[in-house]
Amino acid sequence: MATRVRKTNTEQKILETAAGLFHRHGLRGVGVDQVIADSGVAKSTLYAHFRTKDELIAAYLRRTDESWMGRLQAAAEAAGADPAERLVGLFDALLASFDRHGFFGCPFISAAVEAELDSKAHEATVAHTRRRQEWLTNLAGAAGAAEPAALAAHLGLLIDGALASGRLLQDRAVVDAAKTAARAAVLAQTPQHAGTAE
């Protein structure tokens, strides 16, 4: 048990270090040697946990998926019990992210641009997007959307667009505009909720 705890703690240390570096410098801008130096682990230790940089990036993205989905879901739930309100409220997670440390862009969009199509990193990015879209589709269906998948696709584009534009412009108004557009899309698909998704 103690060995597993040490292994988990070491993995977390490596992943936290890698996350900070990837966040600041991008996936291609960070080498394994830099992760080793900044985390203070031996090269053999890092490679015992992650055989390649691609595996390290994929693990970082899976960890980020859990964290980011948790934030989106928490923001949605904080908006109230009505699924239509939740579809709009989830954008507060983007606002909270910006207020916390500004926009550094979306790690999944970055990975989609930087990672090879046959890589584990690309696979983790696709898995995140599918998971998010499945959740949005289910929420849209619960809200009574006429076309839940279409509404979910629209909201997914607004999320991705807000993250990308936020990175470029460093302007909180980008997310406010995305949230306003999300509200309009939700109300257009769920007219029975007119006046509730405020």
LUMMAR-377132 format. One record per residue (C-alpha): residue number from 1; residue in one letter; x negated, y negated, z negated. Coordinates in steps of 0.25 Angstrom, whole numbers, plus 5000, padded with zeros to 4 digits. Last residue first. Example, Ala and Ser with C-alpha at 12.3 -4.5 7.8 and 13.67 -1.06 7.14 Angstrom:
BEGIN
<atom resi="2" resn="S" x="4945" y="5004" z="4971"/>
<atom resi="1" resn="A" x="4951" y="5018" z="4969"/>
***
This chain:
BEGIN
<atom resi="198" resn="E" x="5128" y="4863" z="5069"/>
<atom resi="197" resn="A" x="5132" y="4876" z="5074"/>
<atom resi="196" resn="T" x="5146" y="4875" z="5068"/>
<atom resi="195" resn="G" x="5153" y="4865" z="5077"/>
<atom resi="194" resn="A" x="5156" y="4874" z="5089"/>
<atom resi="193" resn="H" x="5154" y="4888" z="5084"/>
<atom resi="192" resn="Q" x="5165" y="4894" z="5092"/>
<atom resi="191" resn="P" x="5158" y="4888" z="5104"/>
<atom resi="190" resn="T" x="5147" y="4899" z="5103"/>
<atom resi="189" resn="Q" x="5139" y="4899" z="5116"/>
<atom resi="188" resn="A" x="5140" y="4884" z="5118"/>
<atom resi="187" resn="L" x="5138" y="4882" z="5103"/>
<atom resi="186" resn="V" x="5126" y="4890" z="5102"/>
<atom resi="185" resn="A" x="5119" y="4883" z="5114"/>
<atom resi="184" resn="A" x="5122" y="4869" z="5108"/>
<atom resi="183" resn="R" x="5117" y="4873" z="5095"/>
<atom resi="182" resn="A" x="5104" y="4879" z="5102"/>
<atom resi="181" resn="A" x="5102" y="4866" z="5110"/>
<atom resi="180" resn="T" x="5103" y="4858" z="5097"/>
<atom resi="179" resn="K" x="5093" y="4867" z="5090"/>
<atom resi="178" resn="A" x="5084" y="4866" z="5102"/>
<atom resi="177" resn="A" x="5084" y="4851" z="5101"/>
<atom resi="176" resn="D" x="5081" y="4851" z="5087"/>
<atom resi="175" resn="V" x="5070" y="4860" z="5090"/>
<atom resi="174" resn="V" x="5064" y="4851" z="5100"/>
<atom resi="173" resn="A" x="5066" y="4839" z="5090"/>
<atom resi="172" resn="R" x="5056" y="4845" z="5081"/>
<atom resi="171" resn="D" x="5045" y="4840" z="5091"/>
<atom resi="170" resn="Q" x="5031" y="4846" z="5092"/>
<atom resi="169" resn="L" x="5033" y="4844" z="5107"/>
<atom resi="168" resn="L" x="5026" y="4856" z="5113"/>
<atom resi="167" resn="R" x="5028" y="4866" z="5101"/>
<atom resi="166" resn="G" x="5042" y="4861" z="5099"/>
<atom resi="165" resn="S" x="5044" y="4863" z="5114"/>
<atom resi="164" resn="A" x="5040" y="4878" z="5113"/>
<atom resi="163" resn="L" x="5047" y="4881" z="5100"/>
<atom resi="162" resn="A" x="5060" y="4873" z="5105"/>
<atom resi="161" resn="G" x="5060" y="4881" z="5118"/>
<atom resi="160" resn="D" x="5058" y="4894" z="5111"/>
<atom resi="159" resn="I" x="5070" y="4892" z="5102"/>
<atom resi="158" resn="L" x="5078" y="4886" z="5113"/>
<atom resi="157" resn="L" x="5075" y="4897" z="5122"/>
<atom resi="156" resn="G" x="5079" y="4907" z="5111"/>
<atom resi="155" resn="L" x="5092" y="4899" z="5109"/>
<atom resi="154" resn="H" x="5096" y="4901" z="5124"/>
<atom resi="153" resn="A" x="5092" y="4915" z="5124"/>
<atom resi="152" resn="A" x="5101" y="4917" z="5111"/>
<atom resi="151" resn="L" x="5113" y="4910" z="5118"/>
<atom resi="150" resn="A" x="5111" y="4919" z="5130"/>
<atom resi="149" resn="A" x="5111" y="4932" z="5122"/>
<atom resi="148" resn="P" x="5123" y="4928" z="5114"/>
<atom resi="147" resn="E" x="5132" y="4925" z="5126"/>
<atom resi="146" resn="A" x="5145" y="4920" z="5120"/>
<atom resi="145" resn="A" x="5139" y="4917" z="5107"/>
<atom resi="144" resn="G" x="5147" y="4921" z="5095"/>
<atom resi="143" resn="A" x="5138" y="4917" z="5084"/>
<atom resi="142" resn="A" x="5135" y="4932" z="5081"/>
<atom resi="141" resn="G" x="5131" y="4934" z="5096"/>
<atom resi="140" resn="A" x="5121" y="4922" z="5095"/>
<atom resi="139" resn="L" x="5115" y="4927" z="5082"/>
<atom resi="138" resn="N" x="5113" y="4941" z="5089"/>
<atom resi="137" resn="T" x="5107" y="4934" z="5101"/>
<atom resi="136" resn="L" x="5098" y="4925" z="5093"/>
<atom resi="135" resn="W" x="5093" y="4938" z="5085"/>
<atom resi="134" resn="E" x="5091" y="4945" z="5098"/>
<atom resi="133" resn="Q" x="5083" y="4933" z="5104"/>
<atom resi="132" resn="R" x="5074" y="4932" z="5092"/>
<atom resi="131" resn="R" x="5071" y="4947" z="5093"/>
<atom resi="130" resn="R" x="5069" y="4946" z="5108"/>
<atom resi="129" resn="T" x="5059" y="4934" z="5106"/>
<atom resi="128" resn="H" x="5051" y="4941" z="5095"/>
<atom resi="127" resn="A" x="5050" y="4954" z="5103"/>
<atom resi="126" resn="V" x="5045" y="4946" z="5115"/>
<atom resi="125" resn="T" x="5034" y="4939" z="5107"/>
<atom resi="124" resn="A" x="5030" y="4952" z="5100"/>
<atom resi="123" resn="E" x="5028" y="4959" z="5114"/>
<atom resi="122" resn="H" x="5020" y="4947" z="5119"/>
<atom resi="121" resn="A" x="5011" y="4948" z="5107"/>
<atom resi="120" resn="K" x="5010" y="4963" z="5109"/>
<atom resi="119" resn="S" x="5005" y="4960" z="5123"/>
<atom resi="118" resn="D" x="5010" y="4964" z="5137"/>
<atom resi="117" resn="L" x="5014" y="4950" z="5141"/>
<atom resi="116" resn="E" x="5001" y="4944" z="5136"/>
<atom resi="115" resn="A" x="5002" y="4934" z="5125"/>
<atom resi="114" resn="E" x="5000" y="4919" z="5127"/>
<atom resi="113" resn="V" x="5014" y="4914" z="5132"/>
<atom resi="112" resn="A" x="5023" y="4923" z="5125"/>
<atom resi="111" resn="A" x="5014" y="4922" z="5113"/>
<atom resi="110" resn="S" x="5016" y="4907" z="5112"/>
<atom resi="109" resn="I" x="5031" y="4908" z="5114"/>
<atom resi="108" resn="F" x="5031" y="4918" z="5102"/>
<atom resi="107" resn="P" x="5022" y="4909" z="5094"/>
<atom resi="106" resn="C" x="5032" y="4898" z="5096"/>
<atom resi="105" resn="G" x="5027" y="4884" z="5095"/>
<atom resi="104" resn="F" x="5018" y="4877" z="5085"/>
<atom resi="103" resn="F" x="5029" y="4868" z="5081"/>
<atom resi="102" resn="G" x="5028" y="4859" z="5069"/>
<atom resi="101" resn="H" x="5024" y="4865" z="5055"/>
<atom resi="100" resn="R" x="5036" y="4867" z="5046"/>
<atom resi="99" resn="D" x="5045" y="4857" z="5053"/>
<atom resi="98" resn="F" x="5043" y="4864" z="5066"/>
<atom resi="97" resn="S" x="5046" y="4878" z="5060"/>
<atom resi="96" resn="A" x="5058" y="4872" z="5053"/>
<atom resi="95" resn="L" x="5064" y="4867" z="5066"/>
<atom resi="94" resn="L" x="5062" y="4880" z="5073"/>
<atom resi="93" resn="A" x="5069" y="4887" z="5061"/>
<atom resi="92" resn="D" x="5080" y="4877" z="5062"/>
<atom resi="91" resn="F" x="5083" y="4883" z="5076"/>
<atom resi="90" resn="L" x="5089" y="4895" z="5069"/>
<atom resi="89" resn="G" x="5100" y="4885" z="5065"/>
<atom resi="88" resn="V" x="5107" y="4885" z="5079"/>
<atom resi="87" resn="L" x="5108" y="4900" z="5080"/>
<atom resi="86" resn="R" x="5112" y="4901" z="5066"/>
<atom resi="85" resn="E" x="5123" y="4891" z="5067"/>
<atom resi="84" resn="A" x="5129" y="4900" z="5078"/>
<atom resi="83" resn="P" x="5127" y="4912" z="5069"/>
<atom resi="82" resn="D" x="5136" y="4906" z="5058"/>
<atom resi="81" resn="A" x="5130" y="4909" z="5044"/>
<atom resi="80" resn="G" x="5122" y="4896" z="5042"/>
<atom resi="79" resn="A" x="5110" y="4889" z="5048"/>
<atom resi="78" resn="A" x="5101" y="4895" z="5037"/>
<atom resi="77" resn="E" x="5103" y="4908" z="5044"/>
<atom resi="76" resn="A" x="5097" y="4903" z="5057"/>
<atom resi="75" resn="A" x="5085" y="4897" z="5051"/>
<atom resi="74" resn="A" x="5082" y="4910" z="5044"/>
<atom resi="73" resn="Q" x="5084" y="4918" z="5057"/>
<atom resi="72" resn="L" x="5074" y="4908" z="5064"/>
<atom resi="71" resn="R" x="5064" y="4909" z="5053"/>
<atom resi="70" resn="G" x="5065" y="4924" z="5051"/>
<atom resi="69" resn="M" x="5063" y="4925" z="5067"/>
<atom resi="68" resn="W" x="5051" y="4917" z="5065"/>
<atom resi="67" resn="S" x="5044" y="4925" z="5054"/>
<atom resi="66" resn="E" x="5047" y="4938" z="5060"/>
<atom resi="65" resn="D" x="5043" y="4934" z="5074"/>
<atom resi="64" resn="T" x="5030" y="4928" z="5068"/>
<atom resi="63" resn="R" x="5026" y="4941" z="5062"/>
<atom resi="62" resn="R" x="5029" y="4948" z="5076"/>
<atom resi="61" resn="L" x="5021" y="4937" z="5083"/>
<atom resi="60" resn="Y" x="5009" y="4939" z="5073"/>
<atom resi="59" resn="A" x="5009" y="4954" z="5075"/>
<atom resi="58" resn="A" x="5009" y="4952" z="5090"/>
<atom resi="57" resn="I" x="4998" y="4942" z="5089"/>
<atom resi="56" resn="L" x="4989" y="4952" z="5081"/>
<atom resi="55" resn="E" x="4993" y="4963" z="5090"/>
<atom resi="54" resn="D" x="4988" y="4955" z="5102"/>
<atom resi="53" resn="K" x="4975" y="4951" z="5095"/>
<atom resi="52" resn="T" x="4972" y="4966" z="5095"/>
<atom resi="51" resn="R" x="4971" y="4977" z="5084"/>
<atom resi="50" resn="F" x="4979" y="4970" z="5074"/>
<atom resi="49" resn="H" x="4978" y="4975" z="5059"/>
<atom resi="48" resn="A" x="4965" y="4983" z="5060"/>
<atom resi="47" resn="Y" x="4960" y="4972" z="5070"/>
<atom resi="46" resn="L" x="4962" y="4961" z="5059"/>
<atom resi="45" resn="T" x="4955" y="4970" z="5049"/>
<atom resi="44" resn="S" x="4943" y="4973" z="5058"/>
<atom resi="43" resn="K" x="4941" y="4958" z="5061"/>
<atom resi="42" resn="A" x="4940" y="4955" z="5046"/>
<atom resi="41" resn="V" x="4951" y="4946" z="5040"/>
<atom resi="40" resn="G" x="4949" y="4932" z="5037"/>
<atom resi="39" resn="S" x="4961" y="4927" z="5043"/>
<atom resi="38" resn="D" x="4955" y="4916" z="5050"/>
<atom resi="37" resn="A" x="4943" y="4923" z="5055"/>
<atom resi="36" resn="I" x="4951" y="4936" z="5060"/>
<atom resi="35" resn="V" x="4961" y="4927" z="5067"/>
<atom resi="34" resn="Q" x="4950" y="4919" z="5074"/>
<atom resi="33" resn="D" x="4944" y="4932" z="5078"/>
<atom resi="32" resn="V" x="4957" y="4937" z="5084"/>
<atom resi="31" resn="G" x="4957" y="4925" z="5093"/>
<atom resi="30" resn="V" x="4967" y="4914" z="5093"/>
<atom resi="29" resn="G" x="4970" y="4904" z="5104"/>
<atom resi="28" resn="R" x="4977" y="4915" z="5112"/>
<atom resi="27" resn="L" x="4988" y="4916" z="5102"/>
<atom resi="26" resn="G" x="4990" y="4901" z="5100"/>
<atom resi="25" resn="H" x="4981" y="4892" z="5092"/>
<atom resi="24" resn="R" x="4989" y="4887" z="5080"/>
<atom resi="23" resn="H" x="5000" y="4897" z="5079"/>
<atom resi="22" resn="F" x="4991" y="4909" z="5083"/>
<atom resi="21" resn="L" x="4981" y="4905" z="5072"/>
<atom resi="20" resn="G" x="4992" y="4904" z="5061"/>
<atom resi="19" resn="A" x="4998" y="4917" z="5065"/>
<atom resi="18" resn="A" x="4984" y="4924" z="5066"/>
<atom resi="17" resn="T" x="4981" y="4920" z="5052"/>
<atom resi="16" resn="E" x="4995" y="4924" z="5047"/>
<atom resi="15" resn="L" x="4994" y="4937" z="5055"/>
<atom resi="14" resn="I" x="4980" y="4940" z="5049"/>
<atom resi="13" resn="K" x="4984" y="4938" z="5035"/>
<atom resi="12" resn="Q" x="4997" y="4945" z="5037"/>
<atom resi="11" resn="E" x="4989" y="4957" z="5042"/>
<atom resi="10" resn="T" x="4980" y="4957" z="5030"/>
<atom resi="9" resn="N" x="4991" y="4956" z="5020"/>
<atom resi="8" resn="T" x="4998" y="4968" z="5027"/>
<atom resi="7" resn="K" x="4985" y="4976" z="5027"/>
<atom resi="6" resn="R" x="4982" y="4973" z="5013"/>
<atom resi="5" resn="V" x="4997" y="4977" z="5009"/>
<atom resi="4" resn="R" x="4995" y="4990" z="5017"/>
<atom resi="3" resn="T" x="4982" y="4993" z="5010"/>
<atom resi="2" resn="A" x="4989" y="4990" z="4996"/>
<atom resi="1" resn="M" x="5000" y="5000" z="5000"/>
***
